Every structure is written in structure tokens, then in C-alpha cells.
Amino acid sequence: MDDETERELERRRKRAFGQNFADQLLSEAERDLLQRAFPRNDTAENALFAARNDLDAHRERLTIHSEWEPDAPSDDTVIRRYLSFDRFRSLLEESGLWFSRIDGFSDRFEATLPKPNATLRDAVKRWSARDFTETDHNERMRNRRDDKTYINCWRLGKDESAVFWNAYVGDEYGLAVETTVGDFRAAIEMDVSDGYVDLYRDYVRSEGSERVERQEQLYDELSKLQMGAVEYTDYDEAAIPGSMFSYSRYFHKRNAFEDEAEFRAVFEDDTALTPEHDGHDSVQLHGLLTGTEMHVGEPGQYVSVDADRLVNQIILAPGSPESFRKIGRTTLQRTWSRRASL
């Protein structure tokens, strides 16, 4: 047996071992984590890494460096959006859903990184060959991303409570619009992503002209609306994916908010920073690179929807007076082609 044949047999033995190890000893979550952290590797190669290393010891770093996308509930999952009456009327009259910029949220921890992510980031600043200027620039770029990212929030399921109504509607007259994930997807007049991680994996594995094509497909998918369930975690102990492309920061919140059971739709608008220009002039580019203030657009924007398709049911806040019921009924009859019972 020549040396090349022997080397090929050894590679096959290792791959067979890796595949068997993955099938027998790695959980689905562990296989998924390794696949997202090492997109160039196949299952057998990732399993060999797991066999040689203590996954628990590497889990935090693997998580931080993995690509990620939110879990999208099934199309028949019920979601509700709680609105003041004025915001509900604008939904019908404008046929649009309001998406808020991240700095408009009351939670000051929105889009922040958990402690393990921040600790690793600070370590990179101290130990990396890159100087502080570059690492601080990366942090400024994250902040600029917040300035052009818009979010629309719903609640998964039909559970409700007085506490929840007070949090979202307060003392105003309000109601909840009920739909499903599938009807939301069909009603919103924006392309919705089916997920980018598989496209990212194809991109990093490709070469030459195919790589260019894969990159175009990846960026096309990233330009679409991203939607899914928010994940809740311990921000003192658990890391979240800090990948280059994903909206991970916008789909993770602290455990204290777990009762919200939130569903989100998120998109970036590159024109939001310079709405009156087709591109960046030299002053704007200087602002982007140095972190000095740039023009930022409105605190939110409407995205067009087919209200007939979106709204399946309307639920009034508990204790709503009959006068509010009549106002709501009149508004519906005037602006909505379907008739809803209030």
C-alpha cells in the first residue's frame, strides 16, 4: 500500500469516527452550534473537534463566534399587537405598521451585549494586535447599525393580563390586533427572509465566480425583513451570538422580560442615516468613520401592509366602556372593508 492510499484510508477512518461520534454522542443543539461556528466544516469534521475538546469549556466562545438567525414560529401561530386607539386608527387609515428605531424603546438594555460578550470584546481590545482605534470603530459601527434598524413587536399566543395591558396601552383606550405569523408574512408589503445561515455556509465554502454569486444571494436575503421569536437569557452568565451579519442583539432580551413572549420583525434601512442623499458625501463618510454625529432619520417609519389580510380579530382592553366600543365600530366601518365585532 503506497503512502497516498494509506493517508486516504486514514482520512476515511477519521471521518467515519467523526460521523459516528456526531450521531451517537452529540445533541442536536451541539451539532447546530458547531455547524454555525465552523461553517466551512462538515458534520464529521465538527464531531472530530468535539471529540478532541471539552465543548463546555469552548461553548461560550463558540456561541459568540457563531452565525445565527431567529426561530420563526409556524405560520398558524397566533400573535397579537397591543395598540392605543390612535395607533390602531393609523394602521387602518395609512395601511401601515409602525416600526420603531431601537433608541425609542423604554428598556435601556435593548440591543446591548451580555456580560460574556462584553468581556471577550474587552479582552480583544487588550490583547489583539489591532489598536484601540480599530476596535472602537467596530463598536461605533454597531451603534450606527442601531440608528438604521427598525423593529415591530408582537406577543406570541392569546395569553393576557391586566399587567400586560397596562404595560402596552396604559391609561389610554386601546385594543389588541390578532393575526397569525403566516398572515403577517402575507400582509406586509416587504420581502420576508426565509433564513440566511444556510446561504452563509454555502458562501464561505464556495470559490471563484461561484463565491461572487453566493455572496449576492446572501446579501439579498439579509436585505429582507427578518422575523422570529425573541430569546430570553441571563445577561450576566450566558453569551449570545455576536456574528457579523445577524440581528442577534435585537432578538435577545434579559430573562426579566420572558413573560412578554415577544415576536419581532426587524429590518435595516441604509437610507435612514442620510435620507436626503443617494450616497455618502465626504462629510458623512468622515462622520461614519470617526463617530461624530451624522444626520439620522425619523424615530420610526411605517411599512405598508394589507390591513384586510393582516387583521383577523380585534380584542378590546378589559373594562372598555360602551362609548369606546361605538367609536371603534364606526372607525372600522369607515376604513376597513371587512366588518369586525367589537
N, C-alpha and C positions, 0 to 999 in steps of 0.2 A: 504494500500500500504506500503510495507516494505521499509526500508531505501535504500537498494541497487537498487530496482526498481525506486525509486524516483530520485536517483543520475543518473541512466541511462537515464531517461526521460529528466533530466536537461541537460545532455551532448548532447542529440539529439536536444533539442531546441537550444542550443548554436551553434551546427553545422549547423542546418537549417538556423539560423540567419546569420551565417558567410557565407554560400554559397550564400544566397540571397543578402547579402551586396556586395560580390565579383561580382556577376552578374550585379547588378544594379548601383553600385557606383564606382567601381574600374576600371580604364582604363586597357587595355591590357598591357601597359608598366608597370603600377604599380603592376599588378599581377605577371608579369615576374620578376620584381625586387625583390619582396618578396619571390618568389619561389627560386631565385638564392641566396638570402641572408639567407634564412631559409630552406635549402634543406630537412631537416627532416620533415617539416610540410606539410600538405596537403592544398588545397585551402581554406577550411573553417577555419583552424587554422590561416593561414596568414591573412585572412579577419578579424578575431577577433582582431588580433594585430593592423590592420589598423583602426578598429573601436574605439579602445581604445587609439590610439596615433595619434598625428599630423604627418602624413607622411612627409610633407615638412620639419619639424624640424629634422626628422631622415634620410632624403633621402641621405645626404652626407655619413653618417656612413654606411648605408645600402649598398650604392654603393661600397664603399671601401672594404667592407667585403663580397661582392658577388662573386660567380664564374661567369665566362664569357668566351664566345668564339666569334670569329669574324663572321660577317654576310657574308655568302657565296652567291655571286650573282648566278643567274640561269645559267645553262650550256650554253645557247645560247648568253650570254653576251659577247660582243666583248672587248678584251683587246689588248693593244699594248705595246711593249717593244722597247724603243729607244736605238740604239746601234751605237758605232763607227764601221767603216767598219772592223777593225781588230777583234773586239769582235764578230761581225756577222760571219766573216770567221771562227773563232774558234768554234762558235756554230755549224756550218756545218761540219767542219773537225773533231772536237772532239765529236760531237753529245752530247754536254753538255751545260747546263745553268750555268752561274756563280752566285753563292750565296756569298754575302759579309758578313764579320763579322761586327757587329754593329759599331765598332770603325773606320771602313772605310768610314762611311757616313759623308758628309760635315756638316750636321746640328748638332751642338754641343748639342742640346737638345734631340737628339734621345734617346729613352728608358728612359728618365727621368720621374719623377713623378710630376704631377701638384701640385700647392701650397697647396690645401686642404689635399692631401695625405701626403705631407711632414710635414704639420702642425700636423696632427694626429700622424705621426711617431715620431716627436719630443716630443709630449705630452706623448706618451707611454714611451719614454726614461726617461722623468722626473717623471712620476707618477707610472710607473709599478713597481711591486715588483722585476722584473728582473733587474739585474745590467746592466751597460753600455756595459760590455764585451759581454753579450749575444745579446743585440740589435745591437751593432756594428758588431758583427759576422753575423747577418742576412743581414745587408747591404753589407758586403763583399761577402756573398753568392750570392746576386743579381748581383754584379759586376762580379763574376766568371761565372754566367749564361750568361752574355753578351759575355764573352770570348769564349763560345762554341755555340753561337746562330748565325745562318746564314740566310740571307734574300735575296730574289729575288723580284724585284719590276717591276710592270707593270702599265699602265694607263687604266682606265676604259673608254670605248667608243672610238669614232673616232675623237673627237674634237682635234684641234691642232692649234698652233700659232707659230710665229717666236720666241717669248719669250721662249716657251716651247722647241723648237728645240735647241735653244742656251743653255738652261739650261742642257740638257741631252747630246747633241752632240758637241756643241761649234763650234770651227773653223775647226774641223776635217770633213772628208767625213763621212756621216752617213746615217742611214736609220731606219725605224721602221718595226718591225716584228709584223704582226697582226694574232691573233688567237682568240679562244673563251675559256671561262672558262672550258667548257666540254672537248675541245681538249687539253688544257693544262693538265687537270687531266689525260686524257688518254695517253698523250705523255710522261709525266715524269715517270721515272723508279724508283718510290718510292711510298710506300703506302700513300694514302691521307686520312686524318681523316674525318669522317662524323660528328664530334662533340662529345665532351666528357661530357658535362654538365649533360645530362640525365644519363649517366653511373656513374657520380659522385654522383648524387642523389640516384641512386639505391645502390651504395656502402655505403653511410652514413646511409641508412635506414636498411641495412642488418645486420645479426648477425651470429656468429659461422662460420661454413665451407662455408656458402654462402657468407659471407663477404670476405673471402680469394679469392674466385672465382671472385667476383665483383671487388676486388682490382686489380687482374691480368688483367681483361678486361679493367679497367680504365687506367692502365699504358701502356697496349698495344696500346690503342688509342692515348695516349699522345706521344708515340714514333713515331707516323706518322707525315707526313707533314701537317702543319696547314695552311690553306689559306683562304683569305677573303678580304673584303674591309676595308681600313683604315677609322677610325672615327676621325673627327676633332672637337676640343673642346677648350674652353677658359681655358688655363692652370693657370690663376690667380684665377678663380672663381669656376670651375667645377672639381669634383673628377672623377677619373676613377677607375674601379675595380682593386683592389690590391690583388686578390685571390692567393692562394697558387700555383695553377697549371698553370693558363692561361698565354698566351702570350700577355696579355693586353697592357703592356708597348710598345710592338713592333707594335701594331695595332692602336695606338692613336698618333695623332700629333696635333700641335697647329693650330688654325684657319688660320694663315697666309699661310698655305700650302694647304688650301682647294681646290684651283684651280687645284692641281695635280690630284685629283680624283684617288687616288692610290689603286692598288690591290697588295697584297703581298702574298708570300709563305714563310713560316718560319719553320725551324727545329732546334733541338739541336743535337749536336754530342758530346757525352760524351768522346770520344777518343781524341778530339781536344786539351785538356789540357795536356795529356800525350800520344802522338801518338806512342812513341816507347815502351810503356809498356802495358801489358794486364790489369794491375790494378795499384793502388797507392802503392808505397813503403812508408817507414816511413817518408822520407824527403818530399815527395809530400803531404802526409797527413798533415804533420806539416804546409806546405805552405798553404794548403786549409783552415786549422783551424785558422791560425794566420794572414792570409792575405799577407804573404810575397810572393815574385814573384815565380810563377811556370812557367814551360815551356808551351807556348801557340803555337798552330799550325799556319798554314798559314793564311793570312788575308781573305781568301775566299777559296772556293772549287767548282769544277764542279760537277753537278749532271747529270747523263746520261738522255738523252731524245731521243725519236724517232723524229728526225727533220722533216721527211716527214709528220708525223701526226701533229706536232706542228704548222708548218708554213702554214698559209692559204693565206697570201698576204704579199708583201713587198712594202713599200712606201718609196721613196727616199726623202731626205730633199729638201725643196723648193730651186730652183736655182742650183741644182746639174748639173755639166757640162756633156756633152755627153761622155767625156772620162771616167768619173766615172761610167756612165751607162754601158759602154762597159766592164769595169773591173768587175762590179757586175754581168753582164750576163755571162761572162767567168767563174767566180767563181761558179755560180750556176750550169752551165752545167758540170763542173768538179766534183762537190762534192754532188750535190743534185739530186736524181733520178727523181723528178718532174721538170717541167720547169715553171718558173715564168716570167711574163713580167715585164720589168723594163723601 
